[in-house]
Amino acid sequence: WDRAVGAAAGGGVFVKGLSQHLAGCEEEALRLLFEGEANRAIAAHQLNKSSSRSHTIFTLSVELRGRGGGGDGDGAMLTSKLNLVDLAGSERLSKTKSAGTVAKEAQHINKSLSFLEQVIIALGEKNREHIPYRSSKLTHMLKDSLGGNCKTIMIANVWAEPVHLEETLSTCNFARRMMRVQQEPSKNVSEDPAALVRKLHREIAELKQELAAHDAFAENKGGARKYEAYSAAQRADLRPMVLRFLQSDGGPT
């Protein structure tokens, strides 16, 4: 697999060259899931006729846009991502008797699982500053599904036969280490871009109205309106009216 894994905005990750499809309903999402399942690489070996030759990650991204009190679609946007991960099982060539391409695939699978375990061990250690997410493409892709702002559920599958006891114990230890990982999930809330544009347009319109009102009461640009002083005759006429108002009880005069 030669596709590069890069860092996305907001701290997530993405795989260059992969396509994203919009699912308008549950049936469409399931169809895409089954289509991805059909593209999985499988091969036969001594222990399994349909052995997975790679890990599989199905990512479902969800955006929930709220509505504001104005009824025009304003509000916050909640984003979520669900990763459904099916890890290929570790293989011992001495038991699978694999050769050629299948053997090379097993080596890559085992190596990536080893890197994943190293990441989980690091996440379980207190005050650990560096987490080796970039050790492999698998751990890099699962960065936002293992530690921090996420909820992770891991199901460990074992083959409960005495001949596979060593692998069973290894899997149980792997699951126990995962239980030590502390996570602090929180909501990914941001402002809806379309709502933000509408909000800014309204603010601009309101500011223009304020400027227009200011200009209407201003005599010139940047200056306050000036009023002429009352003449002596006008003051003489107004004085008794003001005195009567001040001496009255607030009723009509």
C-alpha positions in Angstrom: 0.0 0.0 0.0 1.8 3.2 -1.2 -0.8 5.8 -0.4 0.5 8.6 1.9 -1.2 9.5 5.2 -1.3 13.2 6.0 -2.5 15.5 8.8 -5.8 17.1 8.2 -7.1 20.4 9.6 -8.3 20.2 13.1 -5.8 17.5 14.1 -7.3 14.7 12.1 -5.7 12.5 9.4 -6.5 11.7 5.8 -5.3 9.3 3.2 -4.2 10.9 -0.1 -6.0 9.5 -3.2 -9.0 7.9 -1.4 -12.4 9.1 -2.4 -15.2 10.2 -0.2 -18.9 9.4 -0.9 -22.0 11.1 0.3 -24.6 8.8 1.8 -28.0 10.3 2.0 -29.6 7.4 3.9 -28.8 4.3 5.9 -29.2 2.0 2.9 -26.6 4.0 0.9 -24.1 3.9 3.8 -24.5 0.1 4.0 -24.0 -0.2 0.3 -20.7 1.6 0.5 -19.7 -0.6 3.5 -20.5 -3.8 1.5 -18.6 -2.4 -1.5 -15.5 -1.8 0.6 -15.9 -5.3 2.1 -15.9 -6.8 -1.4 -12.6 -5.1 -2.2 -10.8 -6.7 0.7 -7.7 -8.8 -0.1 -8.0 -12.4 1.1 -6.0 -15.5 0.6 -5.8 -19.1 1.9 -3.2 -20.6 4.2 -3.0 -23.7 6.4 -5.3 -22.3 9.1 -7.8 -20.2 7.2 -9.2 -20.5 3.7 -10.3 -16.8 3.7 -7.6 -15.1 5.6 -7.6 -11.2 5.5 -4.4 -10.0 3.9 -4.8 -6.4 5.2 -6.4 -4.3 7.8 -9.7 -2.7 6.9 -10.9 0.8 8.1 -14.4 2.0 7.2 -14.8 5.7 8.1 -18.2 7.4 8.6 -18.1 11.2 8.9 -21.3 12.9 10.2 -22.1 16.6 10.2 -25.1 17.9 12.3 -26.1 21.5 11.6 -28.3 23.2 14.1 -30.9 25.8 13.6 -30.9 29.1 15.4 -33.7 31.0 17.0 -34.1 33.1 13.9 -35.3 30.1 11.8 -32.9 30.9 9.0 -30.6 27.9 9.5 -28.1 29.7 11.8 -26.5 27.6 14.5 -23.5 25.5 15.5 -22.2 22.6 13.5 -21.4 19.3 15.3 -18.9 17.0 13.5 -18.3 13.4 14.4 -16.3 10.5 12.9 -16.8 6.8 13.4 -14.0 4.4 12.5 -14.9 0.7 12.1 -11.6 -1.1 12.1 -11.1 -4.8 11.3 -7.5 -5.7 12.1 -6.0 -8.7 10.4 -4.8 -11.3 12.9 -1.2 -11.9 13.7 0.2 -15.0 12.0 3.0 -17.4 12.7 4.5 -18.7 9.6 5.4 -21.9 11.4 1.7 -22.6 11.8 0.2 -21.1 8.6 2.9 -22.6 6.3 2.6 -19.5 4.2 5.0 -18.8 1.4 5.7 -16.2 -1.3 3.3 -13.2 -1.3 1.1 -14.5 1.5 4.2 -14.8 3.7 5.3 -11.2 2.9 1.8 -10.0 3.7 1.9 -11.8 7.0 5.2 -10.1 7.9 3.7 -6.6 7.1 0.6 -7.4 9.2 2.6 -8.6 12.2 4.9 -5.5 11.9 2.0 -3.1 11.9 0.3 -4.9 14.8 3.6 -4.6 16.7 3.7 -0.8 16.1 0.1 -0.6 17.2 0.9 -2.3 20.5 3.8 0.1 21.0 1.4 3.1 20.6 -1.1 1.5 23.1 1.7 0.9 25.6 2.8 4.5 25.3 -0.7 5.8 25.7 -1.1 3.8 28.9 2.0 5.4 30.5 1.5 8.4 32.6 3.3 11.7 31.6 4.4 10.2 28.3 5.1 13.1 26.0 5.8 11.4 22.7 3.4 8.8 21.2 4.9 7.1 18.1 1.8 7.4 15.9 3.9 7.9 12.8 5.7 4.5 13.2 3.3 3.0 10.7 0.4 4.0 8.4 -2.0 2.0 10.5 -1.2 3.8 13.8 -1.1 7.2 12.0 -4.6 6.6 10.6 -5.9 5.5 14.0 -4.4 8.5 15.8 -7.7 10.2 16.5 -9.3 6.8 17.4 -6.9 5.7 20.1 -6.1 8.5 22.5 -7.6 11.9 23.5 -10.8 13.1 22.1 -12.5 9.8 21.2 -14.3 6.8 22.5 -12.7 3.5 21.7 -14.2 0.0 21.9 -11.9 -2.9 21.1 -13.1 -6.5 20.7 -10.3 -9.1 21.1 -10.8 -12.3 19.2 -9.1 -15.5 20.3 -9.0 -19.1 19.0 -9.7 -21.1 22.2 -7.6 -24.1 21.3 -4.6 -25.4 23.4 -2.4 -25.3 20.3 -3.0 -21.5 20.1 -2.6 -20.8 23.8 0.5 -18.5 23.3 -1.3 -16.4 20.7 -4.4 -16.2 23.0 -2.4 -15.0 26.0 -0.7 -12.4 23.7 -4.1 -11.1 22.5 -5.4 -10.9 26.1 -2.4 -8.9 27.2 -2.9 -6.6 24.2 -6.5 -6.0 25.3 -5.5 -5.4 28.9 -3.0 -2.7 27.8 -5.8 -1.0 25.8 -7.9 -0.9 28.9 -5.3 1.4 30.6 -5.6 4.1 27.9 -7.3 7.1 29.3 -9.5 9.1 27.0 -11.3 12.5 27.3 -13.9 12.7 24.6 -15.6 16.1 24.0 -18.0 17.5 21.4 -16.5 18.9 18.2 -18.6 22.0 17.8 -17.9 24.8 15.4 -19.9 27.5 13.7 -21.7 26.6 10.5 -19.7 28.4 7.7 -23.0 29.3 5.9 -24.5 30.6 9.1 -21.4 32.6 9.9 -21.6 34.3 6.4 -25.3 35.2 7.0 -24.4 36.5 10.5 -21.6 38.7 9.1 -23.9 40.0 6.4 -26.5 41.0 9.0 -23.8 42.8 11.1 -22.7 44.7 8.0 -26.2 45.8 7.3 -26.8 46.9 10.9 -23.5 48.9 10.9 -24.5 50.6 7.6 -27.9 51.6 9.2 -26.1 53.0 12.2 -23.8 55.0 10.0 -26.7 56.3 8.0 -28.5 57.4 11.2 -25.3 59.1 12.4 -24.9 61.0 9.1 -28.6 62.1 9.3 -28.0 63.8 12.6 -24.6 65.2 11.8 -24.2 68.5 10.1 -21.1 67.5 8.3 -18.9 64.5 8.0 -17.4 63.7 11.4 -19.0 66.7 13.2 -22.0 67.1 15.5 -25.0 69.3 14.5 -24.8 72.8 15.9 -27.8 74.7 17.2 -28.2 78.5 17.3 -28.4 80.1 20.8 -31.7 81.5 22.0 -32.2 85.3 21.8 -32.9 87.5 24.8 -36.6 87.8 23.8 -36.9 84.0 23.3 -35.4 83.3 26.7 -37.8 85.8 28.3 -40.8 84.0 26.7 -39.5 80.6 27.7 -38.6 81.4 31.3 -42.2 81.5 32.8 -43.1 78.3 30.9 -40.1 76.5 32.4 -40.9 77.8 35.9 -44.5 76.6 35.7 -43.3 73.2 34.6 -40.9 72.9 37.4 -43.4 74.0 40.0 -46.2 71.8 38.7 -47.0 68.2 39.9 -46.3 66.7 36.5 -49.9 67.1 35.2 -51.0 69.0 32.2 -50.5 72.8 32.2 
